[in-house]
Amino acid sequence: MESKLRKGWSPEIIAGRLSIDKPGESISHEAIYQYIYEARKELISCLVRRHRKRMEKGHSRKHQRPHIPNRVSISERPDITEKRERIGDWESDSMVSRQSKVALNVLADRKSRVTLLKKLQRKTAENTKLAILGSLIKYPVLTITYDNGSENTEHEEVNKVLDIKSYFCNPYHSWEKGTVENTIGLIRRWIPKKTDLAEVSEEEILEIEDWLNNRPRKCLNYQTPLEVLEKERSVALAG
């Protein structure tokens, strides 16, 4: 249990995963919390941080109007994407650093929660396009949902290469791509907001990606994102 806590697993994940790894054994997450707070207080620092409520941000005049060419609203996205019924519906976002111009492109699959990370030396449309193509070229892709940032203006080039469709959140409605937003919240455990992303190595980024994709998730019935992806791929091949 201690090793899993130190890997960033929450008590809920540890309890939920136990029945998968060791059928017939069980423990409640409350019992794990009690054990930590009563007997192993040094492990409190390993607990997953609770999500903070998102504060509404002021609207920037700079982006009051959509400026994405041939932008298709998220309201036109297929219902199957909304319901997370298939692999291949991705969300894209840019994680930025206040300390430098370096950014991180983050892609998350809506069903499996598989996450792909690419470092951007600058958050430009060209760099974002190349990062997305480099990340997704080996994965099933049907759609990508973006926000209205200028780094997403070359989405049509991505669509052509991958033969997919793209959709965009309503202005200032970033929560409409909540999968990738929540993923960035997990990444912030490793890379706090004041971190200079220029100083984060490619090896560290790969380590974070590996942690995200091999960490059991409550929303996946305590399976890992990679386990869900491989099961879906197996089903598709069998069909």
N, C-alpha and C positions, 0 to 999 in steps of 0.2 A: 504493500500500500504506500509506504513512504516514497519508494522510487517513482511511483506514478504521480504522487503529489508534486514531487520535484520536477516532473516532466510537464507540469501544468494541467494535470487532470483534476477536475473538480470532484468533491465527494459524490455528487450525483452520478457523474460519469463512471467513477470507480465502482459504485454500487450496481449501476445498471450493466456494466460490462462483465461483472463477476459471473452472472448466470450464463453468459456466452462462453467465457473462457473456462469456467469450472461448473458445468451443469450440476444442479443439486445443491450448490452452495449459495448462500444469500446473506446480505447485510444491508441495513438501511443507511441512507446517506446521513440521517440525523445521528446515528450511532458513531459514524466517522467524525462528524463535527464535534460531538461531545468528547470523543477520545482526544481530538486535537486540542480543544480548548481547556480540557481538564488535565490531560497527561502529557501532551506533546506541544506545548505552546510555541516551541521553536519552529513548528511547521505552519503556523498561521501565515507567515510570509509567502508560503507556497500556494495559498488559496487563490482561485481565480477571482479577479476583481469584478465587482458588480457593475453592470452597465449604468452609467449616469444618464439622467434625462437630458435629451438633446435640447439645447437652447435655440430659440429661433434667432436666426441671424438677420441682420439688416440687409435690405435689398441694395445691391450695387447698381447705380445708374448705368454702369458700363455694359451690363448684360440684361437690360430690361426687355429686350426683344430677342426672340430666337435668331441666331445668326448661323445656323447649321444648314448647308445646302441640301435640298430634298429631304428635309427632316420629317420623319413619320412619328406621330405621337404614340405614346405607350397605350393610349386608349384603343389603338388599332392592333395591338399585339394579340396573337391567338390565345384563346382561353386555355389551351393545353399548356401554354407557357406559364400562365398565371397559377395554374393548379400544380405545377411541378410534377407533371406526369411523365416526363421524358428527360433523358440526358441530352445536353447540347444547347440548352438555353442559358447563355452566359450573361453576366453583368460586368461592366468595366468601370473602373474609377482610378483616379490619380491620388496617391498619398504624397503630400508635399512636405517640404521642410522649410521652416522659417529661417534657417541658418544658411541655406544655399539654394541654388537653382536646380539642384538634383532632385528628382522625384522618383516615385515607384509606381509602375502600372500594376494594378491588381485586377485579376480576372477571377470570377467565382461562378461555378456552375450551379444553377438554381436547385436542381434536384439532389445531386451528390454532394454539393458543397466543396468539391475539388477546387483548389486555389492555385493559381499560377502567378508568379511574381517576376517582373523584369525591371531592372534599374534604368532610369532615363537620365542622361546627363543634363538634358533640358526638357521641360514639359512642353514640347512642340507637337504640332499635328503629325509631322513626319516621323518623329521619334516614337510617338504613341502608336501610329499605324504599324511601324516595323516591329515594335514590341509585341503588339497583339498578334500579328502574323507569325512571329517567331514562337510565341507561346502556344498558339492554337493549332498549328499546322498538323500536329499528330493526334489531335483530339476530335471527338464528334462535335460539330458545330452546326446549329440551325439558326440561331438568332443571337444578337448581342444587344443589350440595353445599356444606354449611356445617359449621362447628364448633359447639360448644354454648354459645357466648357469648350473653349476654342480649340483645345487639343484633340477634339473629336470631329473636326471638320472634314477629315479625309476618310470618313466611315464608308463612303461609297467604294473607295479603292479596296478596303477590306472585304466588302460584300462581293466584289468581283472576283477576287482571288479565292475566297473561301466558298463562294456560291451560297450566300446566306442573306438574311434580311436584318436590318437594324431598326431599333426603336429608341425614342427619347422620352425621358421623364418630363413632366410639366415643369416650367421654370420654378426654381426654388423648392422643388419637391424631391429632394435627394432621397427621402425615405422610400420612394417608390422603387428603388433598387436596394432594398434593405439587406439582401444577402451579402453583397459586397461591402456595404456600410458596416454591417456587424463583423465581417471578416477583418476590416481595417481596425476595428476596435480590439480584436484579438492580437493583431500585429503590433499595436501600440504597447502591448505588454513587453515586447522585445525592443521596440523602437519608440520611446516616448516622444512627445511632440517637439521638444526642444533639441532633439538629436539632429546633428548635421548628417544628412543622408550620404553626403560625399564620403564620409568616413566609415560607412557601413560597407563591408566587403561583399563581393559576390558569393563567397563561401557562407557568410552569415545569412544572406538572403535565401540561399538554397536550404540552409538549416531551418530557417523559419518556415519555408514552404513545406519541407518534409514534416515538421512538427504539426502544421495545420492539417495536412493530408493523412496523417497517421494517428490523429487524436480522435478517439470516439466522441460522437456527438449525440446528445439527448434527442435532438430532432430527427436523428437517423436510427432511433431505437438502439443507441449505443454502438452502432457500427462506425467504422471510420469512413471518411469520404472515398478513399481509394478502394475499400471493400465494396461500397455501393457501386462505384464506377465499374469495377471488374465484373460484378454480378450482372449489371445491366448489359455490359458488352457480351457476356456469355449468353444471355437470353437472346440478344439480337442475332448472334451467330447461329444459335440453335434454331431460331425462327427462319 
